[in-house]
Amino acid sequence: MEEKKSKESKDKNSNKSVMILLIIIAVVCVLFVVIFFAIKGASNNPSNVNTANHIVFNNYVFDKQSDNIWYSQFSIRSQPYNIPFYYNPYEVENVSISNESMKTLASFINLHPGATVYITLDPNESTKVVVAAVQLARIFGQKYNILNMDVYAAITSQIQGNDSGTYPVITCQNATNDTLVLYIDVADEDSITSQGNCIIMKSFNANESIRIADAMTFRILRITP
């Protein structure tokens, strides 16, 4: 009698072990199927895969066209815009942007809608710096209906032997409660800082000035944190 009970107990334990094993196998199979279709779905959706000419950053899609410019679609005040960038967000992540500079910009926008902005640079710098200034003018001005400020080009000093033409001489000293100055300065670092109502955009060289301009643009558009 005892042997019969012992055998029945062993059979029950054996059945439980088999059942547990089957449950484990079933769970593993389900996980495998889920992972398989997740990977397959990602591979079938190119928009989720970063390549040399296509990246996704914080849910924003960037595509590099034949002109080597990155483009991204934005809907601004219900109007679609295809905005160009020389760099993508991953390429500007190491640019140091001070919180004070962004606070300066935010407070100026809030207190002075339709404000005057001077984008100023050394008149002896290369055309690369001018390209950076144009990039900023599009964002701060009315090109894409973003900030809609009144933007003017300026230079930091008189051109030798010239009356500087139509460009006024503007430096950070000209920044006031009614005038925001963006100073593109080719210096010894890549950074964006502020001095009063003057935002100083430093770069190691002329080429880097464009990258700094794109970094500022990404912050304004809230693409990068």
PyRosetta script that sets phi, psi and omega in degrees:
from pyrosetta import init, pose_from_sequence

init()
pose = pose_from_sequence("MEEKKSKESKDKNSNKSVMILLIIIAVVCVLFVVIFFAIKGASNNPSNVNTANHIVFNNYVFDKQSDNIWYSQFSIRSQPYNIPFYYNPYEVENVSISNESMKTLASFINLHPGATVYITLDPNESTKVVVAAVQLARIFGQKYNILNMDVYAAITSQIQGNDSGTYPVITCQNATNDTLVLYIDVADEDSITSQGNCIIMKSFNANESIRIADAMTFRILRITP")
pose.set_psi(1, -46.0)
pose.set_omega(1, 178.9)
pose.set_phi(2, -63.4)
pose.set_psi(2, -37.5)
pose.set_omega(2, 179.3)
pose.set_phi(3, -65.0)
pose.set_psi(3, -37.2)
pose.set_omega(3, 179.6)
pose.set_phi(4, -65.5)
pose.set_psi(4, -42.9)
pose.set_omega(4, 178.0)
pose.set_phi(5, -63.2)
pose.set_psi(5, -41.7)
pose.set_omega(5, 179.8)
pose.set_phi(6, -62.1)
pose.set_psi(6, -40.3)
pose.set_omega(6, -179.7)
pose.set_phi(7, -66.4)
pose.set_psi(7, -41.9)
pose.set_omega(7, 179.6)
pose.set_phi(8, -63.5)
pose.set_psi(8, -39.0)
pose.set_omega(8, 179.6)
pose.set_phi(9, -64.3)
pose.set_psi(9, -41.7)
pose.set_omega(9, 178.6)
pose.set_phi(10, -64.5)
pose.set_psi(10, -38.9)
pose.set_omega(10, 179.9)
pose.set_phi(11, -64.2)
pose.set_psi(11, -40.6)
pose.set_omega(11, 178.9)
pose.set_phi(12, -64.0)
pose.set_psi(12, -44.6)
pose.set_omega(12, 178.8)
pose.set_phi(13, -62.0)
pose.set_psi(13, -38.6)
pose.set_omega(13, 179.8)
pose.set_phi(14, -65.7)
pose.set_psi(14, -41.5)
pose.set_omega(14, 178.6)
pose.set_phi(15, -64.1)
pose.set_psi(15, -40.0)
pose.set_omega(15, 177.4)
pose.set_phi(16, -62.1)
pose.set_psi(16, -42.8)
pose.set_omega(16, 179.9)
pose.set_phi(17, -62.2)
pose.set_psi(17, -42.2)
pose.set_omega(17, 179.3)
pose.set_phi(18, -64.0)
pose.set_psi(18, -42.1)
pose.set_omega(18, -179.4)
pose.set_phi(19, -63.6)
pose.set_psi(19, -44.2)
pose.set_omega(19, 178.6)
pose.set_phi(20, -61.4)
pose.set_psi(20, -42.8)
pose.set_omega(20, 179.9)
pose.set_phi(21, -61.9)
pose.set_psi(21, -42.7)
pose.set_omega(21, 179.5)
pose.set_phi(22, -64.3)
pose.set_psi(22, -39.1)
pose.set_omega(22, 177.9)
pose.set_phi(23, -63.1)
pose.set_psi(23, -43.6)
pose.set_omega(23, 179.8)
pose.set_phi(24, -61.8)
pose.set_psi(24, -44.5)
pose.set_omega(24, 179.6)
pose.set_phi(25, -62.1)
pose.set_psi(25, -41.5)
pose.set_omega(25, -179.8)
pose.set_phi(26, -63.4)
pose.set_psi(26, -43.3)
pose.set_omega(26, 179.2)
pose.set_phi(27, -62.6)
pose.set_psi(27, -44.2)
pose.set_omega(27, 179.4)
pose.set_phi(28, -61.4)
pose.set_psi(28, -41.8)
pose.set_omega(28, 179.7)
pose.set_phi(29, -63.3)
pose.set_psi(29, -42.7)
pose.set_omega(29, 179.1)
pose.set_phi(30, -63.3)
pose.set_psi(30, -44.4)
pose.set_omega(30, 178.3)
pose.set_phi(31, -61.4)
pose.set_psi(31, -41.0)
pose.set_omega(31, 179.5)
pose.set_phi(32, -61.0)
pose.set_psi(32, -45.0)
pose.set_omega(32, -179.5)
pose.set_phi(33, -63.7)
pose.set_psi(33, -43.5)
pose.set_omega(33, -179.9)
pose.set_phi(34, -61.3)
pose.set_psi(34, -47.6)
pose.set_omega(34, -179.4)
pose.set_phi(35, -63.4)
pose.set_psi(35, -41.2)
pose.set_omega(35, -178.5)
pose.set_phi(36, -60.1)
pose.set_psi(36, -48.3)
pose.set_omega(36, -177.1)
pose.set_phi(37, -73.0)
pose.set_psi(37, -28.4)
pose.set_omega(37, 176.4)
pose.set_phi(38, -65.6)
pose.set_psi(38, -44.7)
pose.set_omega(38, 178.7)
pose.set_phi(39, -65.9)
pose.set_psi(39, -42.5)
pose.set_omega(39, -179.8)
pose.set_phi(40, -63.8)
pose.set_psi(40, -40.8)
pose.set_omega(40, 179.6)
pose.set_phi(41, -63.8)
pose.set_psi(41, -39.7)
pose.set_omega(41, 179.0)
pose.set_phi(42, -65.8)
pose.set_psi(42, -40.3)
pose.set_omega(42, -178.9)
pose.set_phi(43, -69.7)
pose.set_psi(43, -28.0)
pose.set_omega(43, 179.1)
pose.set_phi(44, -85.2)
pose.set_psi(44, -6.6)
pose.set_omega(44, 179.5)
pose.set_phi(45, -114.8)
pose.set_psi(45, 92.7)
pose.set_omega(45, -175.3)
pose.set_phi(46, -58.5)
pose.set_psi(46, -26.1)
pose.set_omega(46, -177.5)
pose.set_phi(47, -65.9)
pose.set_psi(47, -16.6)
pose.set_omega(47, -179.6)
pose.set_phi(48, -95.8)
pose.set_psi(48, 0.1)
pose.set_omega(48, -175.2)
pose.set_phi(49, -114.4)
pose.set_psi(49, 124.4)
pose.set_omega(49, 178.0)
pose.set_phi(50, -79.8)
pose.set_psi(50, 132.8)
pose.set_omega(50, 176.5)
pose.set_phi(51, -131.5)
pose.set_psi(51, -174.0)
pose.set_omega(51, -179.9)
pose.set_phi(52, -65.0)
pose.set_psi(52, -27.7)
pose.set_omega(52, -176.4)
pose.set_phi(53, -120.0)
pose.set_psi(53, 10.1)
pose.set_omega(53, -178.2)
pose.set_phi(54, -150.2)
pose.set_psi(54, 122.2)
pose.set_omega(54, 178.4)
pose.set_phi(55, -137.3)
pose.set_psi(55, 154.9)
pose.set_omega(55, 174.2)
pose.set_phi(56, -121.0)
pose.set_psi(56, 126.5)
pose.set_omega(56, -178.9)
pose.set_phi(57, -133.8)
pose.set_psi(57, 118.1)
pose.set_omega(57, -178.7)
pose.set_phi(58, 49.7)
pose.set_psi(58, 42.9)
pose.set_omega(58, 178.0)
pose.set_phi(59, 72.4)
pose.set_psi(59, 5.6)
pose.set_omega(59, 174.0)
pose.set_phi(60, -97.3)
pose.set_psi(60, 133.5)
pose.set_omega(60, -177.0)
pose.set_phi(61, -100.3)
pose.set_psi(61, 132.5)
pose.set_omega(61, 178.8)
pose.set_phi(62, -125.8)
pose.set_psi(62, 132.2)
pose.set_omega(62, 178.6)
pose.set_phi(63, -125.4)
pose.set_psi(63, 131.4)
pose.set_omega(63, 177.2)
pose.set_phi(64, -89.4)
pose.set_psi(64, 124.4)
pose.set_omega(64, -178.3)
pose.set_phi(65, -92.4)
pose.set_psi(65, -178.1)
pose.set_omega(65, -176.9)
pose.set_phi(66, -63.7)
pose.set_psi(66, -19.4)
pose.set_omega(66, 177.5)
pose.set_phi(67, -85.7)
pose.set_psi(67, 7.9)
pose.set_omega(67, -179.9)
pose.set_phi(68, 65.7)
pose.set_psi(68, 20.8)
pose.set_omega(68, 176.6)
pose.set_phi(69, -105.8)
pose.set_psi(69, 138.7)
pose.set_omega(69, 176.2)
pose.set_phi(70, -84.3)
pose.set_psi(70, 135.5)
pose.set_omega(70, 178.6)
pose.set_phi(71, -124.1)
pose.set_psi(71, 144.0)
pose.set_omega(71, 177.0)
pose.set_phi(72, -140.6)
pose.set_psi(72, 140.9)
pose.set_omega(72, -178.8)
pose.set_phi(73, -87.1)
pose.set_psi(73, 133.3)
pose.set_omega(73, 177.7)
pose.set_phi(74, -132.6)
pose.set_psi(74, 146.2)
pose.set_omega(74, 172.5)
pose.set_phi(75, -109.3)
pose.set_psi(75, 109.7)
pose.set_omega(75, -176.3)
pose.set_phi(76, -117.4)
pose.set_psi(76, 115.9)
pose.set_omega(76, -175.9)
pose.set_phi(77, 51.8)
pose.set_psi(77, 46.4)
pose.set_omega(77, 177.0)
pose.set_phi(78, 67.7)
pose.set_psi(78, 11.5)
pose.set_omega(78, 178.6)
pose.set_phi(79, -113.2)
pose.set_psi(79, 126.7)
pose.set_omega(79, 180.0)
pose.set_phi(80, -76.7)
pose.set_psi(80, 139.3)
pose.set_omega(80, 176.9)
pose.set_phi(81, -135.3)
pose.set_psi(81, 141.0)
pose.set_omega(81, 174.9)
pose.set_phi(82, -107.3)
pose.set_psi(82, 95.6)
pose.set_omega(82, -171.2)
pose.set_phi(83, -91.9)
pose.set_psi(83, 131.2)
pose.set_omega(83, -179.5)
pose.set_phi(84, -89.8)
pose.set_psi(84, 148.0)
pose.set_omega(84, 176.1)
pose.set_phi(85, -139.9)
pose.set_psi(85, 145.1)
pose.set_omega(85, 176.7)
pose.set_phi(86, -81.9)
pose.set_psi(86, -21.7)
pose.set_omega(86, 179.4)
pose.set_phi(87, -129.7)
pose.set_psi(87, 156.1)
pose.set_omega(87, 173.3)
pose.set_phi(88, -96.4)
pose.set_psi(88, 166.6)
pose.set_omega(88, -175.3)
pose.set_phi(89, -56.9)
pose.set_psi(89, -34.3)
pose.set_omega(89, 179.4)
pose.set_phi(90, -63.8)
pose.set_psi(90, -29.2)
pose.set_omega(90, -175.3)
pose.set_phi(91, -82.3)
pose.set_psi(91, -4.6)
pose.set_omega(91, -179.7)
pose.set_phi(92, -121.0)
pose.set_psi(92, 8.8)
pose.set_omega(92, -174.8)
pose.set_phi(93, -61.9)
pose.set_psi(93, -26.3)
pose.set_omega(93, -177.2)
pose.set_phi(94, -90.3)
pose.set_psi(94, 6.1)
pose.set_omega(94, 177.1)
pose.set_phi(95, -77.1)
pose.set_psi(95, 125.7)
pose.set_omega(95, -178.9)
pose.set_phi(96, -80.7)
pose.set_psi(96, 119.2)
pose.set_omega(96, 178.4)
pose.set_phi(97, -121.2)
pose.set_psi(97, 115.6)
pose.set_omega(97, -176.9)
pose.set_phi(98, -72.2)
pose.set_psi(98, 146.8)
pose.set_omega(98, 177.1)
pose.set_phi(99, -63.1)
pose.set_psi(99, -32.7)
pose.set_omega(99, -178.9)
pose.set_phi(100, -63.6)
pose.set_psi(100, -37.7)
pose.set_omega(100, 179.8)
pose.set_phi(101, -65.2)
pose.set_psi(101, -38.6)
pose.set_omega(101, 179.0)
pose.set_phi(102, -72.6)
pose.set_psi(102, -34.3)
pose.set_omega(102, 175.5)
pose.set_phi(103, -65.4)
pose.set_psi(103, -39.3)
pose.set_omega(103, 177.7)
pose.set_phi(104, -59.8)
pose.set_psi(104, -47.2)
pose.set_omega(104, -179.7)
pose.set_phi(105, -64.4)
pose.set_psi(105, -46.1)
pose.set_omega(105, -178.1)
pose.set_phi(106, -61.4)
pose.set_psi(106, -46.0)
pose.set_omega(106, -178.2)
pose.set_phi(107, -67.4)
pose.set_psi(107, -35.0)
pose.set_omega(107, 179.7)
pose.set_phi(108, -67.1)
pose.set_psi(108, -40.9)
pose.set_omega(108, 178.8)
pose.set_phi(109, -64.6)
pose.set_psi(109, -42.8)
pose.set_omega(109, -177.4)
pose.set_phi(110, -69.2)
pose.set_psi(110, -37.4)
pose.set_omega(110, -175.5)
pose.set_phi(111, -88.1)
pose.set_psi(111, -24.1)
pose.set_omega(111, -173.5)
pose.set_phi(112, -132.7)
pose.set_psi(112, 69.8)
pose.set_omega(112, 178.0)
pose.set_phi(113, -62.4)
pose.set_psi(113, 141.1)
pose.set_omega(113, -177.5)
pose.set_phi(114, 67.6)
pose.set_psi(114, 33.0)
pose.set_omega(114, -173.5)
pose.set_phi(115, -72.7)
pose.set_psi(115, 165.8)
pose.set_omega(115, 175.9)
pose.set_phi(116, -91.7)
pose.set_psi(116, 131.9)
pose.set_omega(116, 179.7)
pose.set_phi(117, -128.4)
pose.set_psi(117, 129.1)
pose.set_omega(117, 173.5)
pose.set_phi(118, -106.3)
pose.set_psi(118, 125.8)
pose.set_omega(118, 172.9)
pose.set_phi(119, -102.3)
pose.set_psi(119, 110.6)
pose.set_omega(119, -171.1)
pose.set_phi(120, -117.0)
pose.set_psi(120, 148.6)
pose.set_omega(120, -179.1)
pose.set_phi(121, -153.8)
pose.set_psi(121, 166.1)
pose.set_omega(121, 177.6)
pose.set_phi(122, -68.4)
pose.set_psi(122, 123.9)
pose.set_omega(122, -177.3)
pose.set_phi(123, -65.5)
pose.set_psi(123, -14.2)
pose.set_omega(123, -179.6)
pose.set_phi(124, -91.7)
pose.set_psi(124, -1.3)
pose.set_omega(124, -179.6)
pose.set_phi(125, -75.6)
pose.set_psi(125, 166.1)
pose.set_omega(125, -177.0)
pose.set_phi(126, -74.4)
pose.set_psi(126, 172.2)
pose.set_omega(126, -179.6)
pose.set_phi(127, -66.1)
pose.set_psi(127, -19.5)
pose.set_omega(127, 177.8)
pose.set_phi(128, -59.8)
pose.set_psi(128, -38.9)
pose.set_omega(128, 179.3)
pose.set_phi(129, -68.2)
pose.set_psi(129, -35.3)
pose.set_omega(129, 176.3)
pose.set_phi(130, -63.6)
pose.set_psi(130, -39.5)
pose.set_omega(130, 177.3)
pose.set_phi(131, -60.1)
pose.set_psi(131, -42.4)
pose.set_omega(131, 177.8)
pose.set_phi(132, -60.9)
pose.set_psi(132, -41.0)
pose.set_omega(132, 179.3)
pose.set_phi(133, -64.1)
pose.set_psi(133, -40.1)
pose.set_omega(133, 179.0)
pose.set_phi(134, -64.2)
pose.set_psi(134, -41.2)
pose.set_omega(134, 178.1)
pose.set_phi(135, -57.5)
pose.set_psi(135, -44.3)
pose.set_omega(135, -179.2)
pose.set_phi(136, -69.0)
pose.set_psi(136, -39.5)
pose.set_omega(136, -178.5)
pose.set_phi(137, -60.9)
pose.set_psi(137, -36.2)
pose.set_omega(137, 179.4)
pose.set_phi(138, -64.9)
pose.set_psi(138, -37.3)
pose.set_omega(138, -177.7)
pose.set_phi(139, -79.5)
pose.set_psi(139, -43.8)
pose.set_omega(139, -178.1)
pose.set_phi(140, -76.0)
pose.set_psi(140, -26.8)
pose.set_omega(140, -178.7)
pose.set_phi(141, -86.0)
pose.set_psi(141, -144.3)
pose.set_omega(141, -172.7)
pose.set_phi(142, -110.6)
pose.set_psi(142, 9.7)
pose.set_omega(142, -177.5)
pose.set_phi(143, -58.5)
pose.set_psi(143, -46.2)
pose.set_omega(143, -176.2)
pose.set_phi(144, -115.2)
pose.set_psi(144, 12.1)
pose.set_omega(144, 175.4)
pose.set_phi(145, 60.4)
pose.set_psi(145, 37.7)
pose.set_omega(145, -178.0)
pose.set_phi(146, -97.9)
pose.set_psi(146, -70.6)
pose.set_omega(146, -180.0)
pose.set_phi(147, -98.0)
pose.set_psi(147, -29.4)
pose.set_omega(147, 175.4)
pose.set_phi(148, 55.3)
pose.set_psi(148, 44.0)
pose.set_omega(148, 176.5)
pose.set_phi(149, -91.1)
pose.set_psi(149, 162.2)
pose.set_omega(149, 174.7)
pose.set_phi(150, -86.1)
pose.set_psi(150, 106.1)
pose.set_omega(150, -172.3)
pose.set_phi(151, -102.9)
pose.set_psi(151, 134.9)
pose.set_omega(151, 178.5)
pose.set_phi(152, -130.4)
pose.set_psi(152, 143.6)
pose.set_omega(152, 176.0)
pose.set_phi(153, -84.1)
pose.set_psi(153, 144.9)
pose.set_omega(153, -179.3)
pose.set_phi(154, -148.1)
pose.set_psi(154, 169.2)
pose.set_omega(154, 176.4)
pose.set_phi(155, -128.4)
pose.set_psi(155, 158.4)
pose.set_omega(155, -174.1)
pose.set_phi(156, -87.8)
pose.set_psi(156, -13.5)
pose.set_omega(156, -179.8)
pose.set_phi(157, -156.3)
pose.set_psi(157, 160.8)
pose.set_omega(157, 177.5)
pose.set_phi(158, -63.3)
pose.set_psi(158, 143.8)
pose.set_omega(158, 174.1)
pose.set_phi(159, -81.8)
pose.set_psi(159, 127.6)
pose.set_omega(159, -175.3)
pose.set_phi(160, -58.5)
pose.set_psi(160, 128.8)
pose.set_omega(160, 179.3)
pose.set_phi(161, 74.9)
pose.set_psi(161, 15.7)
pose.set_omega(161, -177.9)
pose.set_phi(162, -144.9)
pose.set_psi(162, 151.4)
pose.set_omega(162, 179.7)
pose.set_phi(163, -88.2)
pose.set_psi(163, 14.8)
pose.set_omega(163, 178.8)
pose.set_phi(164, 73.8)
pose.set_psi(164, 5.3)
pose.set_omega(164, 175.9)
pose.set_phi(165, 62.0)
pose.set_psi(165, -131.9)
pose.set_omega(165, -176.3)
pose.set_phi(166, -92.7)
pose.set_psi(166, 0.2)
pose.set_omega(166, -177.2)
pose.set_phi(167, -91.7)
pose.set_psi(167, 123.0)
pose.set_omega(167, 177.5)
pose.set_phi(168, -73.4)
pose.set_psi(168, 154.5)
pose.set_omega(168, 175.5)
pose.set_phi(169, -87.8)
pose.set_psi(169, 114.7)
pose.set_omega(169, -176.6)
pose.set_phi(170, -131.0)
pose.set_psi(170, 133.7)
pose.set_omega(170, 174.0)
pose.set_phi(171, -129.8)
pose.set_psi(171, -176.9)
pose.set_omega(171, 178.9)
pose.set_phi(172, -61.4)
pose.set_psi(172, -23.5)
pose.set_omega(172, 179.2)
pose.set_phi(173, -67.5)
pose.set_psi(173, -18.1)
pose.set_omega(173, 179.6)
pose.set_phi(174, -89.5)
pose.set_psi(174, -3.3)
pose.set_omega(174, 178.9)
pose.set_phi(175, -72.8)
pose.set_psi(175, 128.7)
pose.set_omega(175, -179.9)
pose.set_phi(176, -134.6)
pose.set_psi(176, -173.5)
pose.set_omega(176, 177.5)
pose.set_phi(177, -66.8)
pose.set_psi(177, -16.4)
pose.set_omega(177, -179.7)
pose.set_phi(178, -111.1)
pose.set_psi(178, -3.4)
pose.set_omega(178, -176.1)
pose.set_phi(179, -136.4)
pose.set_psi(179, 119.9)
pose.set_omega(179, 175.5)
pose.set_phi(180, -96.5)
pose.set_psi(180, 135.4)
pose.set_omega(180, 179.0)
pose.set_phi(181, -115.6)
pose.set_psi(181, 129.0)
pose.set_omega(181, 171.5)
pose.set_phi(182, -106.9)
pose.set_psi(182, 112.2)
pose.set_omega(182, -175.9)
pose.set_phi(183, -104.5)
pose.set_psi(183, 111.3)
pose.set_omega(183, 177.7)
pose.set_phi(184, -89.4)
pose.set_psi(184, 109.9)
pose.set_omega(184, -172.3)
pose.set_phi(185, -119.7)
pose.set_psi(185, 117.7)
pose.set_omega(185, 174.7)
pose.set_phi(186, -81.9)
pose.set_psi(186, 106.1)
pose.set_omega(186, -172.3)
pose.set_phi(187, -129.1)
pose.set_psi(187, -138.7)
pose.set_omega(187, -174.1)
pose.set_phi(188, -114.2)
pose.set_psi(188, 19.2)
pose.set_omega(188, -179.2)
pose.set_phi(189, -161.7)
pose.set_psi(189, 164.2)
pose.set_omega(189, 173.7)
pose.set_phi(190, -105.1)
pose.set_psi(190, 108.2)
pose.set_omega(190, -178.2)
pose.set_phi(191, -162.7)
pose.set_psi(191, 162.3)
pose.set_omega(191, 174.1)
pose.set_phi(192, -129.2)
pose.set_psi(192, 116.8)
pose.set_omega(192, -179.3)
pose.set_phi(193, -130.8)
pose.set_psi(193, -177.4)
pose.set_omega(193, 179.0)
pose.set_phi(194, -140.6)
pose.set_psi(194, 154.7)
pose.set_omega(194, 175.7)
pose.set_phi(195, -139.3)
pose.set_psi(195, 99.0)
pose.set_omega(195, -173.1)
pose.set_phi(196, 64.4)
pose.set_psi(196, -129.2)
pose.set_omega(196, 177.9)
pose.set_phi(197, -95.7)
pose.set_psi(197, 28.6)
pose.set_omega(197, 175.6)
pose.set_phi(198, -117.8)
pose.set_psi(198, 122.4)
pose.set_omega(198, 176.8)
pose.set_phi(199, -99.4)
pose.set_psi(199, 121.3)
pose.set_omega(199, -174.7)
pose.set_phi(200, -102.2)
pose.set_psi(200, 120.7)
pose.set_omega(200, -176.7)
pose.set_phi(201, -111.8)
pose.set_psi(201, 96.8)
pose.set_omega(201, -177.0)
pose.set_phi(202, -91.1)
pose.set_psi(202, 148.2)
pose.set_omega(202, 176.3)
pose.set_phi(203, -145.6)
pose.set_psi(203, 153.0)
pose.set_omega(203, -179.8)
pose.set_phi(204, -65.2)
pose.set_psi(204, -36.0)
pose.set_omega(204, -178.9)
pose.set_phi(205, -151.4)
pose.set_psi(205, 179.1)
pose.set_omega(205, -176.2)
pose.set_phi(206, -62.6)
pose.set_psi(206, -41.6)
pose.set_omega(206, 179.2)
pose.set_phi(207, -60.6)
pose.set_psi(207, -40.7)
pose.set_omega(207, -178.8)
pose.set_phi(208, -66.0)
pose.set_psi(208, -24.3)
pose.set_omega(208, -179.2)
pose.set_phi(209, -60.7)
pose.set_psi(209, -31.8)
pose.set_omega(209, 177.8)
pose.set_phi(210, -69.4)
pose.set_psi(210, -39.5)
pose.set_omega(210, 179.0)
pose.set_phi(211, -65.0)
pose.set_psi(211, -38.2)
pose.set_omega(211, 178.8)
pose.set_phi(212, -66.0)
pose.set_psi(212, -38.7)
pose.set_omega(212, 178.6)
pose.set_phi(213, -63.8)
pose.set_psi(213, -41.2)
pose.set_omega(213, 177.7)
pose.set_phi(214, -66.6)
pose.set_psi(214, -37.2)
pose.set_omega(214, 178.2)
pose.set_phi(215, -61.4)
pose.set_psi(215, -42.5)
pose.set_omega(215, 177.5)
pose.set_phi(216, -63.7)
pose.set_psi(216, -41.9)
pose.set_omega(216, 180.0)
pose.set_phi(217, -61.6)
pose.set_psi(217, -43.0)
pose.set_omega(217, 180.0)
pose.set_phi(218, -62.6)
pose.set_psi(218, -35.5)
pose.set_omega(218, 177.8)
pose.set_phi(219, -69.8)
pose.set_psi(219, -41.3)
pose.set_omega(219, 179.7)
pose.set_phi(220, -62.2)
pose.set_psi(220, -40.3)
pose.set_omega(220, 179.6)
pose.set_phi(221, -80.6)
pose.set_psi(221, -2.1)
pose.set_omega(221, 179.4)
pose.set_phi(222, 62.1)
pose.set_psi(222, 33.2)
pose.set_omega(222, 175.3)
pose.set_phi(223, -81.8)
pose.set_psi(223, -42.2)
pose.set_omega(223, 175.9)
pose.set_phi(224, -106.5)
pose.set_psi(224, 148.0)
pose.set_omega(224, -178.3)
pose.set_phi(225, -75.9)
pose.dump_pdb("model.pdb")
